[in-house]
């Protein structure tokens, strides 16, 4: 006979396995990552039925659900509803996943978090192994790396799980760890991950990764001599690695210089300029409901077929999506959608800011991640599809975890 305790143990085991599989599943591509994400969320919902009433008080969930309902409305009245619902209907799984992740990782005195971080370290090392092999023997004339599954996700993977594990290690070092071996291993891990990010050839993820690290050392109340020494040494190592790679790899050097000088999205010479311009015009032309999630390309093609493309959007070519999170929300969900998404962003940043303040600016990881994640001037794959969203919402979930742990200590985490 299965007792309540045995059933609870089985649930714990299943959740631990699912949490541990998240970084590993992502190594195999978008579909396995999405399956792992969905199973984790479903299992969390199924095992927390007694807490659903408490969850309805969460501001994060309330705003997310409102935004999702608006997406469904935009899809329903759009020109291509059946196509639009393919992305808008399942979108809710993403904030639910972030919410579930923040709860599950905080269980049993962070025992779940330990499994998750361990799997993330293993996954990062596996990704790095494939990348270094590809960089040395396979890449050829290509400046970008594909990573484990032959798709351009290597930079996203490292920016997500690499940052999570690096920040986790940095926070552990603050506890007064004096072992030279541990310090050396962590610095080696940071150097390897940073090198991996550099050689991906992905400009925006590289800026995201190093921008987050820089903010980690800049946003703090005070600086100890040890912090300054570690920061200086780390920066010197990273600059040295970047210089060596730049000098030894003309392809990478040319890509970085070319991207900085010609491919910044607001530059007319950039290949991102056309989708950004199209996104702005499409949002202006459809201010209330947008064109519907996932309909960016179809709406543009319909105008082209009707012969009104240049008159309406002032472009001659159609792009798949606007390559910007905020522009896609604005063009596909209108001004109300943009307002709701802004409310979600502001809420997360405010919660992260309050977390840093109560921590006396000693731990600023949630604030750093939310500021960089929602920074408006960056390229983005798809706002409502899967692709980069697995990594985006994993980082949101990790940020929520840290904020929730702090609020829980004060008995006030129900509204998060």
C-alpha positions as CSV (number, residue, x, y, z in Angstrom):
1,X,0.0,0.0,0.0
2,X,1.4,3.4,-1.0
3,X,1.3,5.7,2.0
4,X,1.1,9.5,1.8
5,X,4.8,9.7,2.7
6,X,5.7,7.3,-0.2
7,X,3.6,9.3,-2.6
8,X,5.3,12.5,-1.5
9,X,8.7,10.9,-1.9
10,X,7.8,9.8,-5.4
11,X,6.7,13.4,-6.3
12,X,10.0,14.8,-4.9
13,X,12.0,12.3,-7.0
14,X,10.1,13.1,-10.2
15,X,10.5,16.9,-9.7
16,X,14.2,16.4,-8.9
17,X,14.7,14.4,-12.1
18,X,12.8,17.0,-14.2
19,X,14.7,19.9,-12.7
20,X,18.0,18.1,-13.3
21,X,17.0,17.3,-16.9
22,X,16.3,21.0,-17.8
23,X,19.9,22.0,-18.6
24,X,20.6,18.6,-20.2
25,X,17.5,18.5,-22.4
26,X,18.4,22.0,-23.7
27,X,21.6,20.5,-25.1
28,X,19.5,18.5,-27.6
29,X,17.7,21.5,-29.1
30,X,14.5,23.5,-28.8
31,X,11.9,20.6,-28.8
32,X,13.5,18.6,-25.9
33,X,13.9,21.8,-24.0
34,X,10.3,22.7,-24.5
35,X,9.2,19.2,-23.5
36,X,11.2,19.4,-20.3
37,X,9.9,22.8,-19.6
38,X,6.3,21.7,-20.0
39,X,6.7,18.5,-17.9
40,X,8.3,20.5,-15.1
41,X,5.4,23.0,-15.1
42,X,2.7,20.3,-15.3
43,X,4.2,18.3,-12.5
44,X,4.5,21.4,-10.3
45,X,0.8,22.3,-10.9
46,X,-0.3,18.7,-10.3
47,X,1.6,18.4,-7.0
48,X,0.6,21.8,-5.5
49,X,-3.2,21.7,-5.8
50,X,-3.6,22.7,-2.2
51,X,-1.7,25.9,-2.8
52,X,-3.5,27.1,-5.9
53,X,-5.5,29.6,-3.8
54,X,-2.3,31.1,-2.6
55,X,-0.8,31.3,-6.1
56,X,-3.7,33.4,-7.3
57,X,-2.4,36.2,-5.1
58,X,0.9,36.3,-7.1
59,X,1.2,39.7,-8.9
60,X,3.6,38.0,-11.4
61,X,1.0,35.4,-12.4
62,X,-1.9,38.0,-12.4
63,X,-0.1,40.3,-14.9
64,X,1.1,37.3,-17.0
65,X,-2.4,35.9,-17.2
66,X,-3.8,39.3,-18.2
67,X,-1.2,39.6,-20.9
68,X,-1.9,36.1,-22.1
69,X,-5.6,36.8,-22.3
70,X,-4.9,39.9,-24.4
71,X,-2.8,37.8,-26.7
72,X,-5.7,35.5,-27.2
73,X,-8.0,38.4,-28.0
74,X,-5.5,39.8,-30.5
75,X,-5.2,36.3,-32.2
76,X,-9.0,35.9,-32.3
77,X,-9.7,39.1,-34.2
78,X,-6.5,39.0,-36.3
79,X,-6.5,38.4,-40.1
80,X,-4.9,34.9,-39.5
81,X,-6.4,33.6,-36.2
82,X,-5.6,29.9,-36.7
83,X,-1.9,30.7,-37.4
84,X,-1.7,33.2,-34.6
85,X,-3.2,30.8,-31.9
86,X,-0.3,28.4,-32.5
87,X,1.9,30.8,-30.5
88,X,-0.5,32.7,-28.3
89,X,-2.3,29.7,-26.8
90,X,0.8,27.9,-25.5
91,X,2.6,31.1,-24.5
92,X,1.2,31.0,-21.0
93,X,3.4,28.0,-20.3
94,X,6.5,30.3,-20.2
95,X,5.6,32.5,-17.2
96,X,4.0,29.4,-15.5
97,X,7.3,27.7,-16.0
98,X,9.3,30.6,-14.5
99,X,6.9,30.7,-11.5
100,X,7.1,26.9,-11.1
101,X,10.9,27.0,-11.3
102,X,11.2,29.6,-8.6
103,X,9.1,27.5,-6.2
104,X,10.7,24.1,-7.0
105,X,14.3,25.3,-6.7
106,X,13.6,26.8,-3.3
107,X,12.4,23.5,-1.8
108,X,14.1,21.5,0.9
109,X,16.7,24.1,1.9
110,X,17.7,24.6,-1.8
111,X,18.4,20.9,-2.3
112,X,16.6,21.1,-5.6
113,X,18.8,24.1,-6.5
114,X,21.9,22.1,-5.9
115,X,20.8,19.4,-8.3
116,X,19.8,22.1,-10.9
117,X,23.1,24.0,-10.6
118,X,25.1,20.7,-10.8
119,X,23.3,19.8,-14.0
120,X,23.8,23.3,-15.3
121,X,27.6,23.1,-14.7
122,X,27.7,19.7,-16.4
123,X,25.6,21.0,-19.3
124,X,27.8,24.0,-19.7
125,X,30.9,21.9,-19.8
126,X,29.4,19.6,-22.4
127,X,28.3,22.6,-24.5
128,X,31.8,24.0,-24.2
129,X,33.4,20.7,-25.3
130,X,31.4,20.6,-28.4
131,X,32.0,24.3,-29.1
132,X,35.8,24.1,-28.7
133,X,35.9,21.0,-31.0
134,X,33.8,22.8,-33.6
135,X,35.8,25.9,-33.3
136,X,39.1,24.0,-33.7
137,X,38.2,21.4,-36.4
138,X,34.8,22.0,-38.0
139,X,33.9,25.6,-38.2
140,X,35.7,26.4,-41.5
141,X,34.9,29.8,-42.8
142,X,31.9,30.3,-40.5
143,X,32.2,32.9,-37.7
144,X,29.4,31.5,-35.6
145,X,29.2,28.3,-33.7
146,X,26.2,25.9,-33.6
147,X,26.9,24.0,-30.4
148,X,25.6,20.5,-29.5
149,X,22.6,20.2,-31.8
150,X,23.7,21.9,-35.0
151,X,21.6,25.0,-34.3
152,X,22.7,28.5,-33.4
153,X,21.8,28.2,-29.7
154,X,25.3,27.9,-28.1
155,X,25.5,31.6,-27.0
156,X,22.0,31.5,-25.5
157,X,22.8,28.3,-23.6
158,X,26.0,29.7,-22.1
159,X,24.4,33.1,-21.3
160,X,21.6,31.3,-19.4
161,X,23.2,28.3,-17.6
162,X,26.7,29.8,-17.6
163,X,25.5,33.0,-15.9
164,X,23.4,31.1,-13.4
165,X,26.2,28.8,-12.3
166,X,28.8,31.7,-12.3
167,X,26.6,33.9,-10.1
168,X,25.9,30.9,-7.9
169,X,29.6,30.3,-7.5
170,X,30.3,34.0,-6.8
171,X,27.7,34.1,-4.1
172,X,29.2,30.9,-2.5
173,X,32.6,32.6,-2.4
174,X,31.1,35.4,-0.4
175,X,30.6,32.9,2.4
176,X,34.3,33.1,3.2
177,X,35.6,30.1,1.2
178,X,39.4,30.3,1.5
179,X,40.3,27.1,-0.3
180,X,42.7,27.9,-3.1
181,X,41.6,24.8,-5.0
182,X,37.9,26.0,-5.0
183,X,38.9,29.5,-6.0
184,X,41.1,28.1,-8.9
185,X,38.3,25.8,-10.2
186,X,35.8,28.6,-10.1
187,X,38.1,31.1,-11.9
188,X,38.9,28.4,-14.5
189,X,35.2,27.7,-15.0
190,X,34.5,31.4,-15.5
191,X,37.5,31.8,-17.9
192,X,36.3,28.7,-20.0
193,X,32.7,29.9,-20.1
194,X,33.7,33.4,-21.0
195,X,36.0,32.1,-23.8
196,X,33.1,30.0,-25.0
197,X,30.8,33.0,-25.2
198,X,33.4,35.0,-27.1
199,X,34.0,32.3,-29.7
200,X,30.3,31.9,-30.4
201,X,30.4,34.8,-32.7
202,X,27.0,36.0,-31.3
203,X,27.3,39.7,-30.7
204,X,24.1,40.3,-28.6
205,X,24.5,37.2,-26.3
206,X,28.2,38.2,-25.8
207,X,27.1,41.7,-24.8
208,X,24.4,40.2,-22.6
209,X,26.8,37.8,-20.8
210,X,29.7,40.3,-20.2
211,X,27.3,43.1,-19.5
212,X,25.8,41.0,-16.7
213,X,29.2,40.2,-15.2
214,X,30.3,43.8,-15.3
215,X,27.1,44.9,-13.6
216,X,27.6,42.3,-10.9
217,X,30.8,43.9,-9.9
218,X,29.6,47.5,-10.4
219,X,26.3,47.5,-8.6
220,X,27.3,47.1,-4.9
221,X,27.3,49.1,-1.8
222,X,31.0,48.8,-1.0
223,X,34.1,47.2,-2.3
224,X,36.5,45.1,-0.3
225,X,40.2,44.8,-1.2
226,X,39.6,41.2,-2.1
227,X,36.7,42.0,-4.4
228,X,38.8,44.7,-6.2
229,X,41.7,42.3,-6.6
230,X,39.5,39.5,-8.0
231,X,37.7,41.9,-10.3
232,X,40.9,43.4,-11.6
233,X,42.4,40.0,-12.2
234,X,39.3,38.6,-13.9
235,X,39.0,41.6,-16.2
236,X,42.7,41.3,-17.1
237,X,42.3,37.6,-17.9
238,X,39.2,38.2,-20.0
239,X,40.8,41.1,-21.9
240,X,43.8,38.9,-22.5
241,X,41.6,36.1,-23.9
242,X,39.7,38.5,-26.1
243,X,43.0,40.0,-27.5
244,X,44.5,36.6,-28.2
245,X,41.3,35.4,-29.9
246,X,41.1,38.6,-31.9
247,X,44.6,38.4,-33.1
248,X,44.6,34.7,-33.8
249,X,41.2,34.5,-35.4
250,X,40.7,36.9,-38.3
251,X,37.1,35.6,-38.9
252,X,36.0,36.4,-35.4
253,X,37.8,39.7,-35.3
254,X,36.2,40.7,-38.6
255,X,32.8,39.7,-37.4
256,X,33.0,41.6,-34.2
257,X,34.4,44.8,-35.8
258,X,32.0,44.5,-38.7
259,X,29.0,44.0,-36.3
260,X,30.0,47.0,-34.1
261,X,30.6,49.3,-37.1
262,X,27.7,48.3,-39.4
263,X,25.2,45.9,-37.7
264,X,23.9,47.7,-34.7
265,X,20.1,47.6,-35.3
266,X,19.5,51.3,-35.6
267,X,22.2,51.7,-38.3
268,X,20.8,51.8,-41.9
269,X,23.6,49.4,-42.9
270,X,22.4,46.8,-40.4
271,X,20.5,43.7,-41.5
272,X,18.4,44.3,-38.4
273,X,17.4,47.8,-39.5
274,X,14.7,46.5,-42.0
275,X,12.8,44.3,-39.5
276,X,13.1,46.9,-36.8
277,X,11.7,49.6,-39.2
278,X,8.9,47.3,-40.3
279,X,8.1,46.5,-36.7
280,X,7.8,50.2,-35.7
281,X,5.6,51.0,-38.7
282,X,3.4,47.9,-38.2
283,X,2.9,48.9,-34.6
284,X,1.9,52.4,-35.6
285,X,-0.5,51.2,-38.2
286,X,-2.2,48.7,-35.9
287,X,-2.1,50.4,-32.5
288,X,-5.0,48.7,-30.7
289,X,-4.8,44.9,-31.4
290,X,-1.6,44.7,-33.5
291,X,-1.6,42.1,-36.2
292,X,-1.8,39.1,-33.9
293,X,1.0,36.9,-32.4
294,X,3.1,35.1,-35.0
295,X,1.4,37.1,-37.8
296,X,4.2,39.6,-38.5
297,X,5.4,37.9,-41.7
298,X,1.9,36.8,-42.9
299,X,0.5,40.3,-42.5
300,X,3.4,41.7,-44.4
301,X,3.0,39.2,-47.2
302,X,-0.7,39.9,-47.5
303,X,0.1,43.5,-48.1
304,X,2.7,42.6,-50.6
305,X,0.2,40.4,-52.4
306,X,-2.3,43.2,-52.4
307,X,0.3,45.6,-53.8
308,X,0.1,48.0,-50.8
309,X,3.2,47.0,-48.9
310,X,5.2,50.1,-49.8
311,X,2.2,52.4,-49.1
312,X,1.4,50.9,-45.7
313,X,4.8,49.7,-44.2
314,X,7.2,51.7,-46.4
315,X,9.3,48.7,-47.2
316,X,9.8,46.4,-50.2
317,X,10.7,43.1,-48.4
318,X,9.0,41.1,-45.7
319,X,10.9,39.8,-42.6
320,X,10.0,36.8,-40.5
321,X,9.8,38.8,-37.3
322,X,11.1,42.2,-36.1
323,X,14.1,40.7,-34.2
324,X,13.2,42.7,-31.1
325,X,11.2,41.7,-28.1
326,X,9.4,45.0,-27.5
327,X,8.8,45.7,-31.2
328,X,7.2,42.3,-31.6
329,X,4.9,42.8,-28.6
330,X,3.9,46.2,-30.0
331,X,3.4,45.2,-33.6
332,X,1.6,41.9,-32.8
333,X,-0.3,42.8,-29.6
334,X,-0.8,46.6,-29.9
335,X,-0.4,49.3,-27.3
336,X,-2.5,47.5,-24.7
337,X,-0.2,44.5,-25.0
338,X,2.8,46.7,-24.8
339,X,1.4,48.3,-21.6
340,X,0.7,44.9,-20.0
341,X,4.2,43.6,-20.9
342,X,5.7,46.8,-19.5
343,X,3.7,46.3,-16.3
344,X,5.2,42.8,-16.0
345,X,8.7,44.2,-16.6
346,X,8.3,47.0,-14.2
347,X,7.0,44.7,-11.5
348,X,10.0,42.3,-11.9
349,X,12.5,45.1,-11.9
350,X,10.9,46.7,-8.8
351,X,10.8,43.4,-7.0
352,X,14.5,42.9,-7.9
353,X,15.4,46.4,-6.8
354,X,13.6,45.9,-3.4
355,X,15.5,42.6,-3.0
356,X,18.9,44.4,-3.6
357,X,17.9,47.1,-1.1
358,X,16.9,44.6,1.6
359,X,20.2,42.8,1.0
360,X,22.1,46.1,1.4
361,X,23.2,45.8,-2.2
362,X,25.3,42.8,-1.3
363,X,23.4,40.5,-3.7
364,X,22.1,42.1,-6.9
365,X,21.8,39.1,-9.2
366,X,18.0,39.4,-9.8
367,X,18.3,43.2,-10.5
368,X,21.1,42.6,-13.0
369,X,19.3,39.8,-14.8
370,X,16.0,41.6,-15.1
371,X,17.6,44.8,-16.3
372,X,19.6,43.0,-18.9
373,X,16.8,40.6,-19.9
374,X,14.3,43.3,-20.6
375,X,16.8,45.9,-22.0
376,X,14.9,47.3,-25.0
377,X,17.8,47.8,-27.4
378,X,18.7,44.2,-28.3
379,X,17.9,41.7,-30.9
380,X,15.6,38.8,-30.1
381,X,14.4,35.7,-31.9
382,X,10.7,35.3,-31.1
383,X,8.6,36.9,-28.4
384,X,5.9,34.2,-28.4
385,X,7.5,31.1,-29.8
386,X,9.9,28.7,-28.2
387,X,13.5,29.3,-29.4
388,X,15.2,31.7,-27.1
389,X,12.3,31.9,-24.6
390,X,13.4,28.7,-22.8
391,X,16.5,30.5,-21.7
392,X,14.8,33.9,-21.2
393,X,12.2,32.5,-18.8
394,X,14.7,30.2,-17.0
395,X,16.6,33.3,-16.1
396,X,13.4,35.0,-15.0
397,X,12.6,31.9,-12.8
398,X,16.1,32.0,-11.3
399,X,15.6,35.7,-10.4
400,X,12.2,35.0,-8.9
401,X,13.8,32.2,-6.8
402,X,16.3,34.5,-5.2
403,X,13.6,37.2,-4.6
404,X,11.2,34.6,-3.2
405,X,13.7,33.1,-0.8
406,X,14.4,36.6,0.7
407,X,10.6,37.4,1.0
408,X,10.0,34.0,2.4
409,X,12.4,34.7,5.2
410,X,10.1,37.6,6.1
411,X,6.9,35.6,5.6
412,X,5.8,37.7,2.6
413,X,6.3,35.8,-0.6
414,X,2.7,35.1,-1.5
415,X,2.3,38.2,-3.7
416,X,5.4,37.6,-5.8
